[in-house]
Amino acid sequence: MVILTSIFAYHNVQLFLRLMIYFLMWSLVLVFRFLHRKKTRKRMDERTKYMMKHTEKDKDGKYPWEIKDND
């Protein structure tokens, strides 16, 4: 019975440690994303402006994704 109890205790400790590692990693990712959200948004805005500047418009001044198909 002592052997069985020690096996279950060992597995519970492993599970607890694994869950704590996952929780720590998840927390670090959330903190990192929170701290860099303005930088990411600024980079997206700059890339959008670049894309809009370098995308050709048709004769009506519309971008390719604004044209509706009449199918």
CHARMM internal coordinates of N, CA and C (Angstrom, degrees):
IC EDIT
DIST 1 N 1 CA 1.4503
DIST 1 CA 1 C 1.5283
ANGL 1 N 1 CA 1 C 111.16
DIST 1 C 2 N 1.3090
ANGL 1 CA 1 C 2 N 116.89
DIHE 1 N 1 CA 1 C 2 N -35.89
DIST 2 N 2 CA 1.4588
ANGL 1 C 2 N 2 CA 121.09
DIHE 1 CA 1 C 2 N 2 CA 179.27
DIST 2 CA 2 C 1.5221
ANGL 2 N 2 CA 2 C 109.92
DIHE 1 C 2 N 2 CA 2 C -65.62
DIST 2 C 3 N 1.3222
ANGL 2 CA 2 C 3 N 116.19
DIHE 2 N 2 CA 2 C 3 N -37.96
DIST 3 N 3 CA 1.4688
ANGL 2 C 3 N 3 CA 120.00
DIHE 2 CA 2 C 3 N 3 CA 179.50
DIST 3 CA 3 C 1.5319
ANGL 3 N 3 CA 3 C 110.16
DIHE 2 C 3 N 3 CA 3 C -65.23
DIST 3 C 4 N 1.3265
ANGL 3 CA 3 C 4 N 116.25
DIHE 3 N 3 CA 3 C 4 N -44.15
DIST 4 N 4 CA 1.4585
ANGL 3 C 4 N 4 CA 120.67
DIHE 3 CA 3 C 4 N 4 CA 179.17
DIST 4 CA 4 C 1.5264
ANGL 4 N 4 CA 4 C 110.92
DIHE 3 C 4 N 4 CA 4 C -62.68
DIST 4 C 5 N 1.3037
ANGL 4 CA 4 C 5 N 117.94
DIHE 4 N 4 CA 4 C 5 N -41.94
DIST 5 N 5 CA 1.4611
ANGL 4 C 5 N 5 CA 122.28
DIHE 4 CA 4 C 5 N 5 CA 178.67
DIST 5 CA 5 C 1.5289
ANGL 5 N 5 CA 5 C 111.04
DIHE 4 C 5 N 5 CA 5 C -64.24
DIST 5 C 6 N 1.3196
ANGL 5 CA 5 C 6 N 116.60
DIHE 5 N 5 CA 5 C 6 N -41.72
DIST 6 N 6 CA 1.4665
ANGL 5 C 6 N 6 CA 119.23
DIHE 5 CA 5 C 6 N 6 CA -179.53
DIST 6 CA 6 C 1.5283
ANGL 6 N 6 CA 6 C 111.00
DIHE 5 C 6 N 6 CA 6 C -67.47
DIST 6 C 7 N 1.3407
ANGL 6 CA 6 C 7 N 117.39
DIHE 6 N 6 CA 6 C 7 N -34.37
DIST 7 N 7 CA 1.4698
ANGL 6 C 7 N 7 CA 120.35
DIHE 6 CA 6 C 7 N 7 CA 177.44
DIST 7 CA 7 C 1.5241
ANGL 7 N 7 CA 7 C 110.35
DIHE 6 C 7 N 7 CA 7 C -64.94
DIST 7 C 8 N 1.3470
ANGL 7 CA 7 C 8 N 116.78
DIHE 7 N 7 CA 7 C 8 N -46.87
DIST 8 N 8 CA 1.4683
ANGL 7 C 8 N 8 CA 120.13
DIHE 7 CA 7 C 8 N 8 CA 178.89
DIST 8 CA 8 C 1.5233
ANGL 8 N 8 CA 8 C 111.24
DIHE 7 C 8 N 8 CA 8 C -63.56
DIST 8 C 9 N 1.3200
ANGL 8 CA 8 C 9 N 117.30
DIHE 8 N 8 CA 8 C 9 N -40.45
DIST 9 N 9 CA 1.4676
ANGL 8 C 9 N 9 CA 120.81
DIHE 8 CA 8 C 9 N 9 CA 179.34
DIST 9 CA 9 C 1.5255
ANGL 9 N 9 CA 9 C 109.65
DIHE 8 C 9 N 9 CA 9 C -63.94
DIST 9 C 10 N 1.3150
ANGL 9 CA 9 C 10 N 116.90
DIHE 9 N 9 CA 9 C 10 N -41.04
DIST 10 N 10 CA 1.4609
ANGL 9 C 10 N 10 CA 121.12
DIHE 9 CA 9 C 10 N 10 CA -179.90
DIST 10 CA 10 C 1.5275
ANGL 10 N 10 CA 10 C 110.45
DIHE 9 C 10 N 10 CA 10 C -62.90
DIST 10 C 11 N 1.3323
ANGL 10 CA 10 C 11 N 117.26
DIHE 10 N 10 CA 10 C 11 N -42.93
DIST 11 N 11 CA 1.4568
ANGL 10 C 11 N 11 CA 120.67
DIHE 10 CA 10 C 11 N 11 CA 180.00
DIST 11 CA 11 C 1.5283
ANGL 11 N 11 CA 11 C 111.12
DIHE 10 C 11 N 11 CA 11 C -68.83
DIST 11 C 12 N 1.3145
ANGL 11 CA 11 C 12 N 117.12
DIHE 11 N 11 CA 11 C 12 N -35.64
DIST 12 N 12 CA 1.4656
ANGL 11 C 12 N 12 CA 119.38
DIHE 11 CA 11 C 12 N 12 CA 177.79
DIST 12 CA 12 C 1.5243
ANGL 12 N 12 CA 12 C 110.99
DIHE 11 C 12 N 12 CA 12 C -67.20
DIST 12 C 13 N 1.3133
ANGL 12 CA 12 C 13 N 116.52
DIHE 12 N 12 CA 12 C 13 N -37.67
DIST 13 N 13 CA 1.4610
ANGL 12 C 13 N 13 CA 120.01
DIHE 12 CA 12 C 13 N 13 CA 177.47
DIST 13 CA 13 C 1.5307
ANGL 13 N 13 CA 13 C 109.67
DIHE 12 C 13 N 13 CA 13 C -65.78
DIST 13 C 14 N 1.3097
ANGL 13 CA 13 C 14 N 117.24
DIHE 13 N 13 CA 13 C 14 N -42.93
DIST 14 N 14 CA 1.4665
ANGL 13 C 14 N 14 CA 120.43
DIHE 13 CA 13 C 14 N 14 CA 177.53
DIST 14 CA 14 C 1.5266
ANGL 14 N 14 CA 14 C 110.96
DIHE 13 C 14 N 14 CA 14 C -60.37
DIST 14 C 15 N 1.3167
ANGL 14 CA 14 C 15 N 116.03
DIHE 14 N 14 CA 14 C 15 N -44.64
DIST 15 N 15 CA 1.4597
ANGL 14 C 15 N 15 CA 120.31
DIHE 14 CA 14 C 15 N 15 CA 179.43
DIST 15 CA 15 C 1.5250
ANGL 15 N 15 CA 15 C 110.56
DIHE 14 C 15 N 15 CA 15 C -62.08
DIST 15 C 16 N 1.3191
ANGL 15 CA 15 C 16 N 116.75
DIHE 15 N 15 CA 15 C 16 N -44.38
DIST 16 N 16 CA 1.4593
ANGL 15 C 16 N 16 CA 120.77
DIHE 15 CA 15 C 16 N 16 CA 179.58
DIST 16 CA 16 C 1.5282
ANGL 16 N 16 CA 16 C 110.92
DIHE 15 C 16 N 16 CA 16 C -61.35
DIST 16 C 17 N 1.3140
ANGL 16 CA 16 C 17 N 117.00
DIHE 16 N 16 CA 16 C 17 N -45.79
DIST 17 N 17 CA 1.4605
ANGL 16 C 17 N 17 CA 120.10
DIHE 16 CA 16 C 17 N 17 CA 179.59
DIST 17 CA 17 C 1.5224
ANGL 17 N 17 CA 17 C 111.69
DIHE 16 C 17 N 17 CA 17 C -63.50
DIST 17 C 18 N 1.3053
ANGL 17 CA 17 C 18 N 117.01
DIHE 17 N 17 CA 17 C 18 N -41.86
DIST 18 N 18 CA 1.4598
ANGL 17 C 18 N 18 CA 121.11
DIHE 17 CA 17 C 18 N 18 CA 178.79
DIST 18 CA 18 C 1.5264
ANGL 18 N 18 CA 18 C 110.80
DIHE 17 C 18 N 18 CA 18 C -63.03
DIST 18 C 19 N 1.3321
ANGL 18 CA 18 C 19 N 116.78
DIHE 18 N 18 CA 18 C 19 N -43.77
DIST 19 N 19 CA 1.4597
ANGL 18 C 19 N 19 CA 119.92
DIHE 18 CA 18 C 19 N 19 CA 179.04
DIST 19 CA 19 C 1.5270
ANGL 19 N 19 CA 19 C 111.62
DIHE 18 C 19 N 19 CA 19 C -65.41
DIST 19 C 20 N 1.3065
ANGL 19 CA 19 C 20 N 117.57
DIHE 19 N 19 CA 19 C 20 N -36.68
DIST 20 N 20 CA 1.4665
ANGL 19 C 20 N 20 CA 120.87
DIHE 19 CA 19 C 20 N 20 CA 177.96
DIST 20 CA 20 C 1.5391
ANGL 20 N 20 CA 20 C 111.00
DIHE 19 C 20 N 20 CA 20 C -66.36
DIST 20 C 21 N 1.3198
ANGL 20 CA 20 C 21 N 116.71
DIHE 20 N 20 CA 20 C 21 N -38.73
DIST 21 N 21 CA 1.4640
ANGL 20 C 21 N 21 CA 120.14
DIHE 20 CA 20 C 21 N 21 CA 177.34
DIST 21 CA 21 C 1.5277
ANGL 21 N 21 CA 21 C 110.17
DIHE 20 C 21 N 21 CA 21 C -64.75
DIST 21 C 22 N 1.3325
ANGL 21 CA 21 C 22 N 117.65
DIHE 21 N 21 CA 21 C 22 N -43.92
DIST 22 N 22 CA 1.4632
ANGL 21 C 22 N 22 CA 121.03
DIHE 21 CA 21 C 22 N 22 CA 178.06
DIST 22 CA 22 C 1.5276
ANGL 22 N 22 CA 22 C 110.61
DIHE 21 C 22 N 22 CA 22 C -62.34
DIST 22 C 23 N 1.3215
ANGL 22 CA 22 C 23 N 116.42
DIHE 22 N 22 CA 22 C 23 N -43.48
DIST 23 N 23 CA 1.4585
ANGL 22 C 23 N 23 CA 120.68
DIHE 22 CA 22 C 23 N 23 CA -179.44
DIST 23 CA 23 C 1.5300
ANGL 23 N 23 CA 23 C 110.59
DIHE 22 C 23 N 23 CA 23 C -63.77
DIST 23 C 24 N 1.3157
ANGL 23 CA 23 C 24 N 117.27
DIHE 23 N 23 CA 23 C 24 N -41.22
DIST 24 N 24 CA 1.4641
ANGL 23 C 24 N 24 CA 121.61
DIHE 23 CA 23 C 24 N 24 CA 178.72
DIST 24 CA 24 C 1.5286
ANGL 24 N 24 CA 24 C 110.62
DIHE 23 C 24 N 24 CA 24 C -63.73
DIST 24 C 25 N 1.3218
ANGL 24 CA 24 C 25 N 117.11
DIHE 24 N 24 CA 24 C 25 N -44.68
DIST 25 N 25 CA 1.4698
ANGL 24 C 25 N 25 CA 120.45
DIHE 24 CA 24 C 25 N 25 CA 179.32
DIST 25 CA 25 C 1.5274
ANGL 25 N 25 CA 25 C 110.78
DIHE 24 C 25 N 25 CA 25 C -64.01
DIST 25 C 26 N 1.3318
ANGL 25 CA 25 C 26 N 116.99
DIHE 25 N 25 CA 25 C 26 N -42.54
DIST 26 N 26 CA 1.4538
ANGL 25 C 26 N 26 CA 121.91
DIHE 25 CA 25 C 26 N 26 CA 178.80
DIST 26 CA 26 C 1.5248
ANGL 26 N 26 CA 26 C 110.39
DIHE 25 C 26 N 26 CA 26 C -61.39
DIST 26 C 27 N 1.3247
ANGL 26 CA 26 C 27 N 116.76
DIHE 26 N 26 CA 26 C 27 N -42.54
DIST 27 N 27 CA 1.4608
ANGL 26 C 27 N 27 CA 121.07
DIHE 26 CA 26 C 27 N 27 CA 179.25
DIST 27 CA 27 C 1.5266
ANGL 27 N 27 CA 27 C 111.26
DIHE 26 C 27 N 27 CA 27 C -64.36
DIST 27 C 28 N 1.3225
ANGL 27 CA 27 C 28 N 116.73
DIHE 27 N 27 CA 27 C 28 N -42.62
DIST 28 N 28 CA 1.4616
ANGL 27 C 28 N 28 CA 119.82
DIHE 27 CA 27 C 28 N 28 CA 178.91
DIST 28 CA 28 C 1.5234
ANGL 28 N 28 CA 28 C 111.83
DIHE 27 C 28 N 28 CA 28 C -62.43
DIST 28 C 29 N 1.3164
ANGL 28 CA 28 C 29 N 117.06
DIHE 28 N 28 CA 28 C 29 N -39.91
DIST 29 N 29 CA 1.4674
ANGL 28 C 29 N 29 CA 120.68
DIHE 28 CA 28 C 29 N 29 CA 178.53
DIST 29 CA 29 C 1.5247
ANGL 29 N 29 CA 29 C 110.61
DIHE 28 C 29 N 29 CA 29 C -63.93
DIST 29 C 30 N 1.3212
ANGL 29 CA 29 C 30 N 116.96
DIHE 29 N 29 CA 29 C 30 N -43.21
DIST 30 N 30 CA 1.4647
ANGL 29 C 30 N 30 CA 119.72
DIHE 29 CA 29 C 30 N 30 CA 179.28
DIST 30 CA 30 C 1.5281
ANGL 30 N 30 CA 30 C 111.53
DIHE 29 C 30 N 30 CA 30 C -64.33
DIST 30 C 31 N 1.3087
ANGL 30 CA 30 C 31 N 117.38
DIHE 30 N 30 CA 30 C 31 N -42.17
DIST 31 N 31 CA 1.4623
ANGL 30 C 31 N 31 CA 120.82
DIHE 30 CA 30 C 31 N 31 CA 179.11
DIST 31 CA 31 C 1.5257
ANGL 31 N 31 CA 31 C 109.89
DIHE 30 C 31 N 31 CA 31 C -64.72
DIST 31 C 32 N 1.3249
ANGL 31 CA 31 C 32 N 116.88
DIHE 31 N 31 CA 31 C 32 N -44.66
DIST 32 N 32 CA 1.4702
ANGL 31 C 32 N 32 CA 120.90
DIHE 31 CA 31 C 32 N 32 CA 179.78
DIST 32 CA 32 C 1.5222
ANGL 32 N 32 CA 32 C 110.95
DIHE 31 C 32 N 32 CA 32 C -60.92
DIST 32 C 33 N 1.3173
ANGL 32 CA 32 C 33 N 117.27
DIHE 32 N 32 CA 32 C 33 N -44.27
DIST 33 N 33 CA 1.4644
ANGL 32 C 33 N 33 CA 120.52
DIHE 32 CA 32 C 33 N 33 CA 179.21
DIST 33 CA 33 C 1.5214
ANGL 33 N 33 CA 33 C 111.30
DIHE 32 C 33 N 33 CA 33 C -65.65
DIST 33 C 34 N 1.3235
ANGL 33 CA 33 C 34 N 117.06
DIHE 33 N 33 CA 33 C 34 N -38.24
DIST 34 N 34 CA 1.4614
ANGL 33 C 34 N 34 CA 120.84
DIHE 33 CA 33 C 34 N 34 CA 179.74
DIST 34 CA 34 C 1.5240
ANGL 34 N 34 CA 34 C 110.92
DIHE 33 C 34 N 34 CA 34 C -65.10
DIST 34 C 35 N 1.3223
ANGL 34 CA 34 C 35 N 117.28
DIHE 34 N 34 CA 34 C 35 N -41.40
DIST 35 N 35 CA 1.4551
ANGL 34 C 35 N 35 CA 121.25
DIHE 34 CA 34 C 35 N 35 CA -177.59
DIST 35 CA 35 C 1.5286
ANGL 35 N 35 CA 35 C 112.55
DIHE 34 C 35 N 35 CA 35 C -71.05
DIST 35 C 36 N 1.3365
ANGL 35 CA 35 C 36 N 117.82
DIHE 35 N 35 CA 35 C 36 N -28.29
DIST 36 N 36 CA 1.4656
ANGL 35 C 36 N 36 CA 121.17
DIHE 35 CA 35 C 36 N 36 CA -175.01
DIST 36 CA 36 C 1.5302
ANGL 36 N 36 CA 36 C 113.85
DIHE 35 C 36 N 36 CA 36 C -107.59
DIST 36 C 37 N 1.3233
ANGL 36 CA 36 C 37 N 117.56
DIHE 36 N 36 CA 36 C 37 N 16.49
DIST 37 N 37 CA 1.4661
ANGL 36 C 37 N 37 CA 119.45
DIHE 36 CA 36 C 37 N 37 CA -175.80
DIST 37 CA 37 C 1.5238
ANGL 37 N 37 CA 37 C 112.29
DIHE 36 C 37 N 37 CA 37 C -67.00
DIST 37 C 38 N 1.3366
ANGL 37 CA 37 C 38 N 119.03
DIHE 37 N 37 CA 37 C 38 N -37.50
DIST 38 N 38 CA 1.4725
ANGL 37 C 38 N 38 CA 120.88
DIHE 37 CA 37 C 38 N 38 CA 179.67
DIST 38 CA 38 C 1.5247
ANGL 38 N 38 CA 38 C 110.65
DIHE 37 C 38 N 38 CA 38 C -69.04
DIST 38 C 39 N 1.3096
ANGL 38 CA 38 C 39 N 116.37
DIHE 38 N 38 CA 38 C 39 N -39.21
DIST 39 N 39 CA 1.4631
ANGL 38 C 39 N 39 CA 120.65
DIHE 38 CA 38 C 39 N 39 CA 179.53
DIST 39 CA 39 C 1.5310
ANGL 39 N 39 CA 39 C 110.10
DIHE 38 C 39 N 39 CA 39 C -63.88
DIST 39 C 40 N 1.3208
ANGL 39 CA 39 C 40 N 116.49
DIHE 39 N 39 CA 39 C 40 N -42.59
DIST 40 N 40 CA 1.4583
ANGL 39 C 40 N 40 CA 121.10
DIHE 39 CA 39 C 40 N 40 CA 179.40
DIST 40 CA 40 C 1.5234
ANGL 40 N 40 CA 40 C 110.50
DIHE 39 C 40 N 40 CA 40 C -65.12
DIST 40 C 41 N 1.3193
ANGL 40 CA 40 C 41 N 117.45
DIHE 40 N 40 CA 40 C 41 N -43.20
DIST 41 N 41 CA 1.4534
ANGL 40 C 41 N 41 CA 121.24
DIHE 40 CA 40 C 41 N 41 CA -179.70
DIST 41 CA 41 C 1.5307
ANGL 41 N 41 CA 41 C 110.82
DIHE 40 C 41 N 41 CA 41 C -63.71
DIST 41 C 42 N 1.3371
ANGL 41 CA 41 C 42 N 116.45
DIHE 41 N 41 CA 41 C 42 N -41.52
DIST 42 N 42 CA 1.4564
ANGL 41 C 42 N 42 CA 120.80
DIHE 41 CA 41 C 42 N 42 CA 178.94
DIST 42 CA 42 C 1.5253
ANGL 42 N 42 CA 42 C 110.86
DIHE 41 C 42 N 42 CA 42 C -63.04
DIST 42 C 43 N 1.3317
ANGL 42 CA 42 C 43 N 116.90
DIHE 42 N 42 CA 42 C 43 N -42.38
DIST 43 N 43 CA 1.4607
ANGL 42 C 43 N 43 CA 120.95
DIHE 42 CA 42 C 43 N 43 CA 179.13
DIST 43 CA 43 C 1.5232
ANGL 43 N 43 CA 43 C 110.58
DIHE 42 C 43 N 43 CA 43 C -63.66
DIST 43 C 44 N 1.3239
ANGL 43 CA 43 C 44 N 117.34
DIHE 43 N 43 CA 43 C 44 N -41.12
DIST 44 N 44 CA 1.4659
ANGL 43 C 44 N 44 CA 120.22
DIHE 43 CA 43 C 44 N 44 CA 178.28
DIST 44 CA 44 C 1.5233
ANGL 44 N 44 CA 44 C 111.09
DIHE 43 C 44 N 44 CA 44 C -63.77
DIST 44 C 45 N 1.3347
ANGL 44 CA 44 C 45 N 117.43
DIHE 44 N 44 CA 44 C 45 N -40.94
DIST 45 N 45 CA 1.4662
ANGL 44 C 45 N 45 CA 120.49
DIHE 44 CA 44 C 45 N 45 CA 179.32
DIST 45 CA 45 C 1.5257
ANGL 45 N 45 CA 45 C 111.25
DIHE 44 C 45 N 45 CA 45 C -63.93
DIST 45 C 46 N 1.3346
ANGL 45 CA 45 C 46 N 116.86
DIHE 45 N 45 CA 45 C 46 N -41.80
DIST 46 N 46 CA 1.4654
ANGL 45 C 46 N 46 CA 120.12
DIHE 45 CA 45 C 46 N 46 CA 179.07
DIST 46 CA 46 C 1.5265
ANGL 46 N 46 CA 46 C 111.27
DIHE 45 C 46 N 46 CA 46 C -63.78
DIST 46 C 47 N 1.3155
ANGL 46 CA 46 C 47 N 116.45
DIHE 46 N 46 CA 46 C 47 N -42.13
DIST 47 N 47 CA 1.4683
ANGL 46 C 47 N 47 CA 119.74
DIHE 46 CA 46 C 47 N 47 CA -179.72
DIST 47 CA 47 C 1.5261
ANGL 47 N 47 CA 47 C 111.50
DIHE 46 C 47 N 47 CA 47 C -68.28
DIST 47 C 48 N 1.3198
ANGL 47 CA 47 C 48 N 116.59
DIHE 47 N 47 CA 47 C 48 N -34.18
DIST 48 N 48 CA 1.4644
ANGL 47 C 48 N 48 CA 120.12
DIHE 47 CA 47 C 48 N 48 CA 177.53
DIST 48 CA 48 C 1.5250
ANGL 48 N 48 CA 48 C 110.43
DIHE 47 C 48 N 48 CA 48 C -66.28
DIST 48 C 49 N 1.3388
ANGL 48 CA 48 C 49 N 116.29
DIHE 48 N 48 CA 48 C 49 N -44.02
DIST 49 N 49 CA 1.4664
ANGL 48 C 49 N 49 CA 119.47
DIHE 48 CA 48 C 49 N 49 CA 177.77
DIST 49 CA 49 C 1.5294
ANGL 49 N 49 CA 49 C 110.83
DIHE 48 C 49 N 49 CA 49 C -60.52
DIST 49 C 50 N 1.3296
ANGL 49 CA 49 C 50 N 116.64
DIHE 49 N 49 CA 49 C 50 N -42.94
DIST 50 N 50 CA 1.4715
ANGL 49 C 50 N 50 CA 120.82
DIHE 49 CA 49 C 50 N 50 CA 179.05
DIST 50 CA 50 C 1.5270
ANGL 50 N 50 CA 50 C 110.52
DIHE 49 C 50 N 50 CA 50 C -61.66
DIST 50 C 51 N 1.3297
ANGL 50 CA 50 C 51 N 116.47
DIHE 50 N 50 CA 50 C 51 N -43.80
DIST 51 N 51 CA 1.4591
ANGL 50 C 51 N 51 CA 120.35
DIHE 50 CA 50 C 51 N 51 CA -178.75
DIST 51 CA 51 C 1.5288
ANGL 51 N 51 CA 51 C 110.46
DIHE 50 C 51 N 51 CA 51 C -64.81
DIST 51 C 52 N 1.3293
ANGL 51 CA 51 C 52 N 116.92
DIHE 51 N 51 CA 51 C 52 N -42.90
DIST 52 N 52 CA 1.4617
ANGL 51 C 52 N 52 CA 119.99
DIHE 51 CA 51 C 52 N 52 CA -179.05
DIST 52 CA 52 C 1.5348
ANGL 52 N 52 CA 52 C 110.69
DIHE 51 C 52 N 52 CA 52 C -65.68
DIST 52 C 53 N 1.3166
ANGL 52 CA 52 C 53 N 116.97
DIHE 52 N 52 CA 52 C 53 N -36.17
DIST 53 N 53 CA 1.4702
ANGL 52 C 53 N 53 CA 120.61
DIHE 52 CA 52 C 53 N 53 CA -179.48
DIST 53 CA 53 C 1.5293
ANGL 53 N 53 CA 53 C 111.01
DIHE 52 C 53 N 53 CA 53 C -68.91
DIST 53 C 54 N 1.3385
ANGL 53 CA 53 C 54 N 117.09
DIHE 53 N 53 CA 53 C 54 N -35.54
DIST 54 N 54 CA 1.4653
ANGL 53 C 54 N 54 CA 120.52
DIHE 53 CA 53 C 54 N 54 CA -173.87
DIST 54 CA 54 C 1.5330
ANGL 54 N 54 CA 54 C 113.98
DIHE 53 C 54 N 54 CA 54 C -99.28
DIST 54 C 55 N 1.3100
ANGL 54 CA 54 C 55 N 117.66
DIHE 54 N 54 CA 54 C 55 N 8.21
DIST 55 N 55 CA 1.4650
ANGL 54 C 55 N 55 CA 120.92
DIHE 54 CA 54 C 55 N 55 CA 176.49
DIST 55 CA 55 C 1.5252
ANGL 55 N 55 CA 55 C 108.80
DIHE 54 C 55 N 55 CA 55 C -98.52
DIST 55 C 56 N 1.3166
ANGL 55 CA 55 C 56 N 115.56
DIHE 55 N 55 CA 55 C 56 N 130.16
DIST 56 N 56 CA 1.4662
ANGL 55 C 56 N 56 CA 119.88
DIHE 55 CA 55 C 56 N 56 CA -178.04
DIST 56 CA 56 C 1.5234
ANGL 56 N 56 CA 56 C 110.60
DIHE 55 C 56 N 56 CA 56 C -75.89
DIST 56 C 57 N 1.3310
ANGL 56 CA 56 C 57 N 114.98
DIHE 56 N 56 CA 56 C 57 N 142.74
DIST 57 N 57 CA 1.4651
ANGL 56 C 57 N 57 CA 121.25
DIHE 56 CA 56 C 57 N 57 CA 176.66
DIST 57 CA 57 C 1.5242
ANGL 57 N 57 CA 57 C 108.80
DIHE 56 C 57 N 57 CA 57 C -101.41
DIST 57 C 58 N 1.3252
ANGL 57 CA 57 C 58 N 115.45
DIHE 57 N 57 CA 57 C 58 N 159.99
DIST 58 N 58 CA 1.4608
ANGL 57 C 58 N 58 CA 118.30
DIHE 57 CA 57 C 58 N 58 CA 176.83
DIST 58 CA 58 C 1.5348
ANGL 58 N 58 CA 58 C 109.60
DIHE 57 C 58 N 58 CA 58 C -84.60
DIST 58 C 59 N 1.3196
ANGL 58 CA 58 C 59 N 116.70
DIHE 58 N 58 CA 58 C 59 N -171.60
DIST 59 N 59 CA 1.4717
ANGL 58 C 59 N 59 CA 120.30
DIHE 58 CA 58 C 59 N 59 CA -175.48
DIST 59 CA 59 C 1.5293
ANGL 59 N 59 CA 59 C 113.36
DIHE 58 C 59 N 59 CA 59 C -65.27
DIST 59 C 60 N 1.3312
ANGL 59 CA 59 C 60 N 117.24
DIHE 59 N 59 CA 59 C 60 N -23.40
DIST 60 N 60 CA 1.4684
ANGL 59 C 60 N 60 CA 120.90
DIHE 59 CA 59 C 60 N 60 CA 178.70
DIST 60 CA 60 C 1.5274
ANGL 60 N 60 CA 60 C 112.15
DIHE 59 C 60 N 60 CA 60 C -88.56
DIST 60 C 61 N 1.3166
ANGL 60 CA 60 C 61 N 117.15
DIHE 60 N 60 CA 60 C 61 N -0.72
DIST 61 N 61 CA 1.4575
ANGL 60 C 61 N 61 CA 120.78
DIHE 60 CA 60 C 61 N 61 CA 179.83
DIST 61 CA 61 C 1.5172
ANGL 61 N 61 CA 61 C 113.91
DIHE 60 C 61 N 61 CA 61 C 82.65
DIST 61 C 62 N 1.3481
ANGL 61 CA 61 C 62 N 115.83
DIHE 61 N 61 CA 61 C 62 N 23.54
DIST 62 N 62 CA 1.4595
ANGL 61 C 62 N 62 CA 119.74
DIHE 61 CA 61 C 62 N 62 CA -178.97
DIST 62 CA 62 C 1.5173
ANGL 62 N 62 CA 62 C 110.51
DIHE 61 C 62 N 62 CA 62 C -107.12
DIST 62 C 63 N 1.3080
ANGL 62 CA 62 C 63 N 114.47
DIHE 62 N 62 CA 62 C 63 N 148.27
DIST 63 N 63 CA 1.4601
ANGL 62 C 63 N 63 CA 120.35
DIHE 62 CA 62 C 63 N 63 CA 176.14
DIST 63 CA 63 C 1.5268
ANGL 63 N 63 CA 63 C 109.52
DIHE 62 C 63 N 63 CA 63 C -77.90
DIST 63 C 64 N 1.3390
ANGL 63 CA 63 C 64 N 118.26
DIHE 63 N 63 CA 63 C 64 N 160.19
DIST 64 N 64 CA 1.4681
ANGL 63 C 64 N 64 CA 120.67
DIHE 63 CA 63 C 64 N 64 CA -177.54
DIST 64 CA 64 C 1.5297
ANGL 64 N 64 CA 64 C 113.92
DIHE 63 C 64 N 64 CA 64 C -58.20
DIST 64 C 65 N 1.3185
ANGL 64 CA 64 C 65 N 118.58
DIHE 64 N 64 CA 64 C 65 N -32.63
DIST 65 N 65 CA 1.4646
ANGL 64 C 65 N 65 CA 120.01
DIHE 64 CA 64 C 65 N 65 CA -177.85
DIST 65 CA 65 C 1.5271
ANGL 65 N 65 CA 65 C 112.11
DIHE 64 C 65 N 65 CA 65 C -82.45
DIST 65 C 66 N 1.3496
ANGL 65 CA 65 C 66 N 117.86
DIHE 65 N 65 CA 65 C 66 N -6.73
DIST 66 N 66 CA 1.4559
ANGL 65 C 66 N 66 CA 120.73
DIHE 65 CA 65 C 66 N 66 CA 177.18
DIST 66 CA 66 C 1.5245
ANGL 66 N 66 CA 66 C 112.92
DIHE 65 C 66 N 66 CA 66 C -91.02
DIST 66 C 67 N 1.3310
ANGL 66 CA 66 C 67 N 116.81
DIHE 66 N 66 CA 66 C 67 N -12.78
DIST 67 N 67 CA 1.4527
ANGL 66 C 67 N 67 CA 121.57
DIHE 66 CA 66 C 67 N 67 CA -177.67
DIST 67 CA 67 C 1.5263
ANGL 67 N 67 CA 67 C 109.20
DIHE 66 C 67 N 67 CA 67 C -78.57
DIST 67 C 68 N 1.3159
ANGL 67 CA 67 C 68 N 116.65
DIHE 67 N 67 CA 67 C 68 N 127.40
DIST 68 N 68 CA 1.4648
ANGL 67 C 68 N 68 CA 120.77
DIHE 67 CA 67 C 68 N 68 CA 178.68
DIST 68 CA 68 C 1.5047
ANGL 68 N 68 CA 68 C 109.52
DIHE 67 C 68 N 68 CA 68 C -95.31
DIST 68 C 69 N 1.3316
ANGL 68 CA 68 C 69 N 115.13
DIHE 68 N 68 CA 68 C 69 N 134.90
DIST 69 N 69 CA 1.4593
ANGL 68 C 69 N 69 CA 120.20
DIHE 68 CA 68 C 69 N 69 CA 177.29
DIST 69 CA 69 C 1.5200
ANGL 69 N 69 CA 69 C 109.42
DIHE 68 C 69 N 69 CA 69 C -80.59
DIST 69 C 70 N 1.3203
ANGL 69 CA 69 C 70 N 116.45
DIHE 69 N 69 CA 69 C 70 N 144.48
DIST 70 N 70 CA 1.4577
ANGL 69 C 70 N 70 CA 121.22
DIHE 69 CA 69 C 70 N 70 CA 177.67
DIST 70 CA 70 C 1.5131
ANGL 70 N 70 CA 70 C 111.14
DIHE 69 C 70 N 70 CA 70 C -102.14
DIST 70 C 71 N 1.3246
ANGL 70 CA 70 C 71 N 117.24
DIHE 70 N 70 CA 70 C 71 N 43.80
DIST 71 N 71 CA 1.4666
ANGL 70 C 71 N 71 CA 120.99
DIHE 70 CA 70 C 71 N 71 CA -179.13
DIST 71 CA 71 C 1.4941
ANGL 71 N 71 CA 71 C 111.46
DIHE 70 C 71 N 71 CA 71 C -85.51
END
COOR INIT
IC SEED 1 N 1 CA 1 C
IC BUILD
